[in-house]
Amino acid sequence: MKLITFTYTKADGKVSEREVIEISQPSTLLSGIDVTEMYSGDFAEFANDYKELLDEQNRQRMELMQAYALKHAFRQFKPACMTNVVVQHV
């Protein structure tokens, strides 16, 4: 897991110091599971099972965030506005 510390400057010039646990890296690519070759009969079952898995993971993540008073702490930052970036593996 990565903890990233940086100075963030918003478009309006407001500057803040941030510490963020990285969830995903900035990208111009689409990331996903390629199901092109999957038999259509298997797809419905897979899609349902995968959705249930994601729903459970999200429920657990939200419970954890709420337990630590982080329920509304998800943020996105533009890399171009980040300076003094320090990455730590924790």
VEXDREN-2710 file (C-alpha; in Angstrom, 1 decimal):
% VEXDREN-2710
k/r/px/py/pz
1/MET/0.0/0.0/0.0
2/LYS/1.3/3.5/-0.8
3/LEU/1.0/6.6/1.4
4/ILE/1.6/9.7/-0.7
5/THR/2.4/13.0/0.9
6/PHE/2.3/16.1/-1.2
7/THR/1.5/19.8/-1.5
8/TYR/-1.6/20.4/-3.5
9/THR/-2.4/23.7/-5.3
10/LYS/-6.0/24.2/-6.5
11/ALA/-6.9/26.2/-9.6
12/ASP/-7.9/29.1/-7.3
13/GLY/-4.4/29.2/-5.8
14/LYS/-5.4/27.6/-2.4
15/VAL/-2.5/25.4/-1.1
16/SER/-2.9/22.4/1.2
17/GLU/-0.6/19.7/2.5
18/ARG/-2.1/16.2/1.9
19/GLU/-1.5/12.6/2.9
20/VAL/-3.3/10.1/0.8
21/ILE/-3.5/6.3/0.6
22/GLU/-3.3/5.5/-3.1
23/ILE/-6.3/3.6/-4.5
24/SER/-5.5/3.9/-8.2
25/GLN/-2.8/5.6/-10.2
26/PRO/-3.6/8.3/-12.8
27/SER/-4.0/6.7/-16.2
28/THR/-5.2/7.4/-19.7
29/LEU/-6.0/3.6/-20.1
30/LEU/-9.2/1.7/-19.6
31/SER/-8.7/-1.0/-17.0
32/GLY/-11.0/-4.0/-16.9
33/ILE/-11.6/-7.7/-17.3
34/ASP/-11.8/-8.7/-21.0
35/VAL/-14.7/-11.1/-21.3
36/THR/-14.7/-11.1/-25.1
37/GLU/-13.9/-14.8/-25.3
38/MET/-16.3/-15.8/-22.5
39/TYR/-19.3/-18.0/-23.4
40/SER/-22.4/-15.9/-23.1
41/GLY/-24.1/-18.4/-20.7
42/ASP/-21.1/-18.1/-18.3
43/PHE/-21.1/-14.3/-18.6
44/ALA/-24.4/-13.8/-16.7
45/GLU/-23.3/-16.0/-13.8
46/PHE/-19.8/-14.4/-13.7
47/ALA/-21.3/-10.8/-13.8
48/ASN/-23.7/-11.6/-11.0
49/ASP/-20.9/-13.2/-8.8
50/TYR/-18.5/-10.4/-9.6
51/LYS/-21.1/-7.7/-8.7
52/GLU/-21.9/-9.5/-5.4
53/LEU/-18.1/-9.6/-4.6
54/LEU/-17.7/-5.9/-5.4
55/ASP/-20.8/-5.0/-3.3
56/GLU/-19.4/-6.9/-0.3
57/GLN/-16.0/-5.3/-0.6
58/ASN/-17.6/-1.9/-0.9
59/ARG/-19.8/-2.5/2.2
60/GLN/-16.7/-3.6/4.2
61/ARG/-14.7/-0.6/3.0
62/MET/-17.4/1.8/3.9
63/GLU/-17.8/0.2/7.4
64/LEU/-14.1/0.6/8.0
65/MET/-14.0/4.2/6.7
66/GLN/-17.0/5.0/8.9
67/ALA/-15.3/3.4/12.0
68/TYR/-12.4/5.7/11.5
69/ALA/-14.5/8.8/10.7
70/LEU/-13.4/8.8/7.0
71/LYS/-16.8/8.1/5.4
72/HIS/-16.6/11.3/3.3
73/ALA/-12.8/11.3/2.8
74/PHE/-12.5/10.0/-0.8
75/ARG/-10.8/12.6/-3.0
76/GLN/-9.2/12.9/-6.4
77/PHE/-6.1/15.0/-7.1
78/LYS/-4.7/16.2/-10.4
79/PRO/-1.0/15.1/-10.6
80/ALA/-0.1/18.4/-12.4
81/CYS/-1.2/20.3/-9.2
82/MET/1.0/18.1/-6.9
83/THR/4.4/19.2/-5.7
84/ASN/6.9/17.9/-3.1
85/VAL/5.6/14.4/-3.6
86/VAL/6.9/11.7/-1.2
87/VAL/5.8/8.1/-1.7
88/GLN/6.1/5.6/1.2
89/HIS/5.2/1.9/1.1
90/VAL/3.3/1.1/4.3
END
